[in-house]
Amino acid sequence: MERKLWSVHFDMEERDEPVQNTAVSAQKASKTKRSQADKVGKLKYLLAKDKKLDRDVAEIKLLLRVIFAGLMDSLHFEKSLIEEAACEDEIDKAILQVLFEAGAPGMLPKDIAAKLAEFKIARHQVTRRIVRMNKRLAKELDSVVVERRGWCWAMTSFGVDAYKASEKDLLDQGVALHSASEEETGLWR
C-alpha cells in the first residue's frame, strides 16, 4: 500500500498514554457530583424522605390491622392489656371495674359518679372518660370496651370476657360480683 502524505490520520502520532488524565478527571468528577439534598434543597429533601417513611409506616400498620382482624377470634385479651390500652389513670380503671360489677344492664353515668365519690367526678366527666377509653381501645385493638344501652353504659362482651379472666383475682380480694338489678331488689345483703 502506498503512503499518502497528505492524509491526516497518517501524520498523527501514536501515543501509549491517553490524552486525558483519567485519575485527575475521576477526582474532579467526584468533587462536582452533588447530593440530592443539594440539588432540591435540604428542607424539600427531608420532607420528601419523611413522606416516604410515613407511607411505609402506614403500609405496615395496615398489614398489622389485616393480620390482627384475621386472628381476632382466636386471641384472648386480659384485663391488664385492656387497661393498659384504654385507661389513662386510676379513675378510668375504677369506671371499668364499676361497670363490670354492674353487669349486663349497665349503669347511669350519675350512678357511676356516685359510686366513685372519692374521686370527685361528675356524671358528664364519666361519659367523656368512657368515650375517650373507647377511642383509645378502638385505635389499638379495633374494638370497644363499653357501649351505650339506652341511657346506661355497660361493658361489651369483649370487655366482659377480658375481665372474667381476672374474676378469681377479684374474689380473692373480697369484692363481691353482682348485677345492678340484684342490688336494687335487695338479694345481696
TAPEFEN-V672273 format. One line per field, one symbol per residue. ss: DSSP state (H for helix, E for strand, C for the rest). phi: phi as a letter, one per 40 degrees, with the letter a starting at -180 (. if undefined). burial: b if it has 16 or more other ideal C-beta (glycine too) atoms within 10 Angstrom, else e. A space follows every 10 residues. Layout:
BEGIN
ss=???
phi=???
burial=???
END
This chain:
BEGIN
ss=CCCCCCCHHH HCCCCCCCCC CHHHHHHHHH HHCCCHHHHH CHHHHHHHHH HHHHHHHHHH HHHHHHHHHH HHHHCCCCHH HHHHHHCCCH HHHHHHHHHH HHCCCCECHH HHHHHCHHHC CCHHHHHHHH HHHHHHHHHH HCCCCEEEEC CEEEECHHHH HHHHCCHHHH HHHCCCCCCH HHHHHCCCC
phi=.ccbcccccc ccccbccccc cccccccccc cccbcccccb hccccccccc cccccccccc cccccccccc cdcccbbbdc cccccbccac cccccccccc ccgccgacdc cccccbcccf bccccccccc cccccccccc bgabbbbcbg ccbacccccc cccccbcccc cccgcccacc cccccgcbb
burial=eeeeeeeeee eeeeeeeeee eeeeeeeeee eeeeeeeeee eeeeeeeeee eeeeeeeeee eeeeeeeeee eeeeeebebe ebbebbbeee bbbbbbbbbb bbbeebbbbe bbbebbeeee beeebbeebb eebbebbeee beebbbbeee ebbbbbebbb ebbeebeeeb eeeeeeeebb eeeeeeeee
END
